[in-house]
C-alpha cells in the first residue's frame, strides 16, 4: 500500500510540474535585463531559439534563470505536496521521467503576445528539482498549527501554501526549539497584524542559522545587540563622511565599510515584535530586561512599544 501511495504522489507531482510549465513561466524583468546585457537584445524569438539549443554557454545560464521556480510555481506544486516529501527513490524516478520525456514550457514575455516555448533539457532537470526541496516534509504539529492559523485568518487571506513553501525553502531541521518557537508565534501573533509577514520571513532566515540553539530568546537578543552595534557604527561613519573631505579621510587611512542600515532597522523591528509577542519581554539598549503583560495590550499598544524601543 505504501508503495502505491508513493507512486501515486510521484505521478501527481510530475503531472503538476508539466501542467505548471504549460501554464506559463514568466520571463521576469531581471531575466530580461540579463538577456539584454549578454545578447544585446531581449527579442523573444531569439531567446526561444537559444533556449531550444542547450549546451551553449549563454543558453545554459539562461535556462537556469528561466526554469528557476518562483513562489507562484512552488505554491501551485504545494497544492499537491501538501507539506509532504518524496523519498530518494521517488525523486530519482521523477527525474528519470522528466529526462526521458522533456517537459515543454510556455514562456511568458511581458512585451510579446505570441506564444513562445522551450523544453527543460536533461541537464537542467537535477538542478531544477533540487531547488524544490522535495525531500523535506513538515512536522505534524507545525502543520496543524498552520491549519489553525489559516482558519483564524479566514477566506481571502494569504494562501496557506505560501507559508508552507517558505518553510520548505528555508529547509528547517525542525528541532524541538525551532518548532516550539514557530508554534508560539503562530498561536500568539494575530494573522491580521501588519507585521506578521515580515516577522515570519525574518524567522525563515533566522531559524536555519540556529539549528542547535536551545534558548531562542537569548539568540534573538544577541542578534539585536549585534545589529544595534553595527547600526550605530554605520551611523557614526556616515556622520564622519558627511562632515569631512573624502580625500583627507583617505589620506588618514580611513576606509568606508558598507552596512545595510534599512535592512538592520527592519530586522530590529521584527526581533522586538517577536520577542514581545512570544516571550512577553525584551531588553533595552543597556541590556536591562524589560517585560510587560501583553494580554492587556492591543496591537496599537504593542506597535507603540516597538517604536519606542527602536
N, C-alpha and C positions, 0 to 999 in steps of 0.2 A: 504494500500500500504506500509506504514512504517513497519507494522508487517511482511509483506512478504519480504521486503528488509532486515530486521533484521534476519529473519530466514535463508535467503539465505547466509548472511555473516557467521552465525554460521555454516552452512553446509560446506562452503568453508574453514573456519578456521579448522574445525575438519578434513576435508579431507586432508588439507595441513599438519597438525601435523602428521597424520598417514603416509602420504607419506614420510615426512622427517625422521620419525622413520625407515621406511623400507629402506630408502636410506642409513642409517648407522649413528650411533652415535660413534664418535671416543673415544676410551679409552686413554686419554692423559697420558703423562709421569708422571704428578702429581698424577693421579689416580693409575697408576701402582706402583708408589712409596708408596702410602698409602697401597695398597694391599700387597706389599712385606713386609712392616713394621708390618702389623697386622696379615697376614696369613702366612707369610714366603715364599710365592710363588705367582707369578702372572700368573700361568698356566690358560689359557683361559677356559679350561674345568671346572676347579674348580670354577672359578669366575662365569661362566654362570650358573652353578648348584646352587651356593649360591644365586645369584640374583633371581633365579626362586623359592626361598623359603623365601618369605618376612615374617617378624615378628621376625627373629633372629637379635640379636644386630649388628653383623657385616654386615649383608645383608642390614639393614635399612640405615646405613651410606653410604654404597657402592651404594645403589640405588640413594640416593640424589646426589652423585658425578657423577654417570653415566648419570642421567637424568637432569643434570644442563644445561639449554640451552645456548650454546655458541653463539658467534656473527654470525657464518655461519648459524646456525639453525634459529636465530632470523631474519637475513636478508631474508632467504627463506620465513619465515612466513610473513614478512613485504610486500612481493610482493602481498599478499592477503589483508592484513590490510590497506596498503597504507596510514598510518598515522591515520586511523580511530580507533574507540573503540567499544567494546561490552558493552552493558548495564549490570547491575547487574543480571537481569533475564536471559539474553543471556549467561552470564558466568556460571550461575547455570546450565542451560541446557547443555552447553558444558561439564561441569564437570560430570554431570549425565551420559552422553553418554560415556565418557571415562571410567567411573567406571563400567557401565553396560557391555560394550564390551571393555575390556582392550586392549590398543594399543600395538602391537608387534614391537620391535625394533631390528634391526641388529646391533650387536656390532662389531666395527672395532678395532681389536688389531693389533698394528704395526708389531708384530712378528709372527702372525698367519694367514695364508691364508684361513683357513677354516671359514665358516660362523657360528657365534655364535649368539644367540639371547635370549631375555627375554621380558616379558611384564611389562608395567608400572602398579604396583599394585594399588588398590583402595586408599590405604593410601598415595600414592605418587602423586595423581592427584592434590590435592589442592595446595601443595607447588610448584609443577611444574608450574601450571597455574599462581600462584601469582608472580613468577619470570618474567613472560612475560608481566606484567603490561597491560593487555588487556583493562582495563578501561580508559586508557589515550588516548587522541586524540590531534593532533597538531593544533595550532592556524592557521586560514586560511591565514593570512599574512605571517606567517613563512613558511607555505607550499609553497606559491607562490614564496617566496624568495629562497627556496631550489631548486625549479624547475628552476628558472633563473640561480642559481649558477651552476646547472648541465649542463644547456645549454651552459654556458660560458666555462665550463670545457671540453666539447666535449666528443667524444667517447673514450673508453679506459681508462677513469679516474676512480676515486673512485665511486663505485655504490651508487646511491642516497639513497638506502635502509639503507646503513651503517650509514649515518648521522641521518636518521630517528630513527634507533634503538638506537643510543647513546642518542638522545633526549628522547626517551621513557624510557630508563634505568635510566636516570637522574631524571625522574618524575617531570619535571619543573612545577611550578604553572602557568608559562607563564603570569606573571604580566606584565603590560604595560612597566615597566622598563626593565625587562628581555627580552621581545620580542623586544623592541627598540634597546637594545644593540646588540642582535643577528642579527637583520636586518641590522644595520650599519656595523657589522663585515662581514656579507655575501656579502654586496654590495662593501665594500672598500678594503678588503684583497683579492688579486688575487688568484684564485684556484690553480695556479701553484706555488705559494710561498711555499718553502720547510718548512716553519714554520707553515703552515696552520693547519695541523693535530694536532700538539702539542698544538697550541693555542685553537683549538676547544675543545680538550679533557680537557684542563685547565678550559675552561668556563663551561663544563659539570659538573665539580666538584665544581667550584666556585659559580655559579649562584644559585644552590639549598640552599646554606648557606645564601643567601641574598634575600629571597623572598619578604621582606618588605622594601628593600633598594630603595631610590629614586635617589641617586647620586652615580652611579656606578664608576665614575672616582675617587671620594674620597675613595670609598671602595677598589678599585684597589691600590691606593697609600697607604692606610692603610695596606693592605696585603704586599705590597712591603717593607714598613718600618719594619713591624713585621719580615719578612724573613731576611732582612738585619741585624737587631739587633741580631737575634738568630744565623745567619750565622757567624757574626763577633765573637760572644761569643764562638761558636764551634771552630773557628779557633784559638782563644786565648787559649782555653782549650787544643787543640791539640799541640800547641807550648809549653805550660807548661808541658804537659806529656812527650813530646819528649826530653825536656831538664832537666828532673828530674827523680829521682828514685821513682817508684810507692809505695814502702813500706814507704818511707819517706813522700810522699804525703798523704798516707792513715793515717799515724800517726798524721797528722795535721788536720784530719777530712775531707780531700778532697774526693769528690765522683764524679766520671766521669758521665756525662749525655750524652745520645745519641741524635744526631740530624742528619738527612739525608741531608748532605750538597749538594750532587749531585741533589737530588730532589728539594732542595731550589734554586739552581742555575738555573735549568731548568724552574722552576716556575717564577723566576725573569725575565728570557728571554721572557717568554710568556707575562708577565704583561707589559713589556716595549713595545713589539711588538703591543699588543692590544691597549695600551694607545696611542701610536704614530699613528697607522693606523686609529683608530676610533675617537680619540679626537684631534689628531694633537699636543699633548703636553704630557709632563711627568714632574717629579720632580727629582732634583738631590739629592745626599746623604744628603745635608744640609737642604733639604726641600724647597729650592728655586725653583720656577717654571721654566720650560724650554719649549719653543714651537718653531714650525717651520712649514713652508708651505710644506706639503707632496706632493702637486700637482706638484712640480718641482723636486721631488726626485724619483729615481728609486729604485728597490728592493735592489741592492747592496749598495746604499747610506743609506737606512734605516737600513740594517743589520750592517753597519759600525757604525751608531749612537748607535744602541743597544749594540754593543760590547764595545763602549767607556763608555756607561752609567753603564755597568756591571763591 
